């Protein structure tokens, strides 16, 4: 299932808006083993979820 390892959401359901809306991805934390992102609704600004990326051994963070 490596094809789903780096899956990014473009639309998520927002309870406040009552429909699927485009999302923005905001970097929350830079961790020793990766990065933590938050998905934000583009219409109302509500937090809709989080995603953590991990860095393999020998790789450098993307910043």
Helices and strands as residue ranges (DSSP letters): G 2-4, E 11-14, E 19-31, E 34-41, E 47-54
